[in-house]
Amino acid sequence: MCISSSVGKKCTNARKDVIVIQCALNYFWRGSPYRSVPINGSCDNYTQDCIVDYQQRVQGMKAPDGKISPTGETIKSLFERIPSTLDLYSLRGIMVSADWETVERYFKHLVTTMATRSINTPLRRVHFLAQLGHESGSFKYNEEIASGAAYEDRSDLGNTEKGDGERFKGRGLIQLTGRANYKNYGASIGQDLTVDGNWAKVATDPTLAVDAAGWFWETKGLNAWADTDDINKITKRVNGGYNGLEDRKAYLKRAKWFLVYP
């Protein structure tokens, strides 16, 4: 399932797991007489009360224990009842380290990019979101932390001019790297990203930060690997190796759970 440990009264209550449950519970606490469940990663009294109420009101449990285990009946019940569409709550639950403002910033651009880049089936969506989640640290990073100097004189990336390494360092939610990739992506959208500092837009413009990732995904043929549910092949294409594979798998589990994919 999508949580690694129990959530609720006298439970482990790992922050990421609590956020998943809080996001899921919000589907059942909208409008009077229920107020939203704060998504703060803390299993406070109100969150515990909401778990008990869900067990009573939705599951019909006569003696609710206020606990949600990774393989228990309550987590299964939530999975069966949450919507299968991507929305702000499901995206927040997948990107467990993001804050609400950041999720709102990228949400509409994700919807648009997935539609225009043929990321249009359940498997394609969950794999795309899983890779974005890991690569960007739940949308925390849209630009490579390193200076990019290591890419200087990398002809395989098209870095042929002095300073290209830093100019065309990794940017976007799946990092676009190298003059050649900036040039080719820019040409595909009718913008020259190799002049006048335009390369920075891939990080600063949320539309480009998401769409550049979608362009990479589409041009590298990753939809085909997503269709086979092969996270190893996708990770090798994105990363060049298998760095962070377990974290990518954790994002994939959450994405499959929130988007109700078996």
C-alpha positions in Angstrom: 0.0 0.0 0.0 1.0 3.7 0.1 2.1 4.1 3.7 5.0 2.3 5.4 3.8 2.4 9.0 0.6 2.8 11.0 -1.2 6.2 11.4 -3.6 7.1 14.2 -3.9 6.7 17.9 -0.7 5.4 19.5 0.8 4.6 16.1 4.2 5.3 14.5 2.8 8.4 12.7 5.7 9.0 10.3 5.3 12.4 8.8 5.0 11.3 5.1 2.5 8.6 6.1 0.4 11.1 8.1 0.3 13.5 5.1 -1.0 10.7 2.8 -3.8 9.9 5.2 -4.7 13.6 5.8 -4.9 14.2 2.1 -7.1 11.1 1.7 -9.4 12.0 4.5 -10.1 15.4 3.0 -12.2 13.8 0.3 -14.7 13.0 3.1 -14.4 16.2 5.1 -15.6 18.9 2.7 -18.4 21.3 3.6 -20.7 21.4 6.6 -20.6 20.0 9.1 -17.0 19.0 8.6 -14.0 21.2 8.3 -10.9 20.3 6.3 -8.2 18.1 7.8 -5.0 20.2 8.1 -2.3 18.7 6.0 0.6 19.2 8.4 2.1 15.8 8.9 1.1 15.7 12.5 -1.4 13.1 13.7 -3.1 15.5 16.1 -6.3 15.0 18.0 -8.4 16.3 15.1 -6.8 13.9 12.6 -7.3 11.0 15.0 -10.9 12.0 15.5 -11.4 12.1 11.7 -10.0 8.6 11.4 -12.4 7.3 14.0 -15.3 9.1 12.4 -14.4 7.7 9.0 -14.3 4.2 10.5 -17.8 4.8 12.0 -19.5 6.8 9.3 -18.0 5.3 6.1 -16.9 1.8 7.1 -19.7 1.2 9.6 -17.3 -0.1 12.3 -19.1 -0.5 15.6 -15.8 -0.3 17.6 -13.4 1.8 15.6 -9.8 1.7 16.9 -8.7 5.0 15.2 -5.7 3.3 13.6 -4.8 2.9 9.9 -2.2 0.2 9.2 -0.4 -0.3 5.8 -2.5 -3.5 5.0 -5.6 -3.0 7.2 -9.2 -2.6 6.2 -9.3 1.2 6.6 -6.5 1.8 4.1 -8.3 -0.5 1.7 -11.5 1.3 2.2 -9.9 4.7 1.5 -8.3 3.3 -1.7 -11.7 2.0 -2.9 -13.5 5.3 -2.3 -11.1 8.1 -3.2 -11.4 9.6 -6.7 -9.2 8.4 -9.5 -8.5 11.8 -11.0 -5.5 14.0 -10.4 -6.5 17.0 -8.2 -4.8 19.2 -5.6 -5.3 16.7 -2.8 -4.0 13.7 -4.6 -1.1 15.6 -6.0 -0.2 16.9 -2.4 -0.5 13.3 -1.2 1.9 12.1 -3.8 4.4 15.0 -3.4 4.6 14.5 0.3 7.5 17.0 0.9 5.8 19.8 -1.0 3.7 22.6 0.5 0.2 23.5 -0.6 1.3 26.7 -2.4 3.9 24.8 -4.5 1.4 22.1 -5.4 -1.0 24.9 -6.6 1.8 26.5 -8.6 2.4 23.4 -10.7 -0.9 21.6 -10.8 -2.5 23.2 -13.8 0.7 23.0 -15.8 0.9 19.3 -15.0 -2.6 18.8 -16.3 -1.8 20.6 -19.5 1.5 18.9 -20.1 0.2 15.5 -19.5 -2.6 16.1 -22.1 -0.3 17.6 -24.7 2.6 15.1 -24.3 0.4 12.0 -24.5 0.9 11.1 -20.9 -2.8 10.2 -21.0 -3.2 6.7 -19.4 -3.2 5.8 -15.7 0.2 4.1 -16.0 1.8 6.9 -17.9 0.6 9.4 -15.4 1.7 7.6 -12.3 5.2 6.9 -13.7 5.6 10.5 -14.9 4.6 11.8 -11.5 6.9 9.4 -9.7 9.9 10.5 -11.7 9.1 14.2 -11.3 8.6 13.7 -7.6 12.0 12.2 -7.1 13.9 14.4 -9.5 12.5 17.6 -8.1 12.3 16.5 -4.5 8.5 17.0 -4.5 8.8 20.2 -6.6 11.4 21.7 -4.2 14.1 21.9 -6.8 13.6 23.2 -10.4 17.3 23.9 -11.0 20.4 21.9 -10.4 22.2 22.9 -7.2 25.7 22.5 -8.6 27.1 25.3 -10.8 27.1 23.3 -14.0 30.8 23.8 -14.5 31.2 20.0 -14.7 29.4 20.1 -18.0 31.8 22.5 -19.6 33.2 21.3 -23.0 30.7 18.4 -23.0 30.3 18.0 -26.7 27.8 15.2 -26.2 25.5 17.8 -24.7 26.2 20.4 -27.4 28.3 22.5 -25.0 30.7 24.0 -27.5 31.0 27.6 -26.3 32.8 28.9 -23.2 30.4 29.1 -20.3 27.9 26.6 -21.7 28.3 24.3 -18.7 26.9 26.9 -16.3 24.4 28.5 -18.8 22.8 25.2 -19.7 23.0 23.3 -16.4 20.0 21.2 -15.4 16.7 23.0 -15.1 13.0 22.0 -14.9 11.3 19.3 -12.9 13.2 16.6 -14.9 16.4 18.6 -15.5 17.0 19.7 -19.0 20.8 19.8 -19.5 23.2 21.0 -22.2 23.0 23.6 -25.1 21.7 20.9 -27.5 18.7 20.0 -25.4 17.9 23.7 -24.7 18.1 24.4 -28.4 15.9 21.4 -29.4 13.3 21.9 -26.7 13.2 25.7 -27.5 12.7 24.9 -31.2 9.8 22.6 -30.3 7.9 25.4 -28.5 9.0 28.3 -30.8 11.4 29.9 -28.3 15.1 30.4 -28.5 16.3 29.4 -25.0 20.0 29.8 -25.9 20.1 33.6 -25.9 19.5 36.6 -23.7 19.4 34.5 -20.5 16.3 32.7 -21.7 17.7 29.5 -20.4 16.8 30.5 -16.9 13.1 30.4 -17.8 13.1 26.7 -17.7 13.5 27.0 -14.0 11.6 30.2 -13.2 8.5 29.7 -15.5 6.4 26.9 -14.1 4.9 26.3 -17.5 8.3 25.6 -19.0 9.6 23.7 -15.9 6.8 21.2 -16.3 6.6 21.1 -20.1 10.4 20.6 -20.5 10.0 17.5 -18.4 7.1 16.4 -20.6 9.1 17.1 -23.7 12.0 15.0 -22.3 9.6 12.2 -21.4 7.9 12.2 -24.8 11.1 12.4 -26.9 12.9 9.7 -24.9 9.9 7.4 -25.6 9.2 6.9 -21.9 5.4 6.5 -22.4 6.2 3.1 -24.0 8.1 2.0 -20.9 5.4 3.3 -18.6 2.9 1.2 -20.6 4.9 -1.9 -19.4 5.0 -0.6 -15.8 8.8 -0.8 -15.9 10.2 1.7 -13.4 13.7 0.3 -13.8 13.9 1.1 -17.5 12.4 4.5 -17.0 14.8 5.3 -14.2 17.8 4.3 -16.3 16.6 6.6 -19.1 15.9 9.6 -16.7 18.9 9.2 -14.5 21.5 7.3 -16.6 21.6 4.8 -13.7 19.5 3.7 -10.8 20.1 6.5 -8.3 17.2 7.0 -5.9 15.3 3.9 -7.2 13.7 3.1 -3.9 12.5 6.7 -3.5 11.1 6.6 -7.0 9.3 3.4 -6.1 7.8 5.1 -3.1 6.5 8.0 -5.2 5.1 5.4 -7.6 3.2 3.6 -4.9 1.6 6.8 -3.7 0.7 7.8 -7.2 -0.9 4.5 -7.9 -2.8 4.6 -4.7 -4.2 8.1 -5.1 -5.0 7.6 -8.7 -6.6 4.2 -7.9 -4.4 2.0 -10.0 -4.2 -1.7 -8.8 
